[in-house]
Amino acid sequence: MNIDWAALGSVFGVSLLVTVGLGGAFALGIAGLSRASAATAAEDGGTGGGTGAGRQALLARLGAYACFGVCLAAVAFGIYVIVA
């Protein structure tokens, strides 16, 4: 039995990077939604947030949705690779 260590190492490296990257993207999405919720609460609570808090909430929500989109695209690509 002959093991191709270079191929095994490259598969390990790529899977590690993708796992850390997707985990990080999902965590950033959760943090963005939390920040958007806090900014919306500050705007609704009248703590002096003004329109800046609303804009901050919108940008945080859009960033979170972008991160979740990256995660969804990676999962869809994985399913495509498995099926094809």
Secondary structure, DSSP 8 states (H G I E B T S, - for coil): ----HHHHHHHHHHHHHHHHHHHHHHHHHHHHHHHHHHHHHHHHHTSS-HHHHHHHHHHHHHHHHHHHHHHHHHHHHHHHHHH-
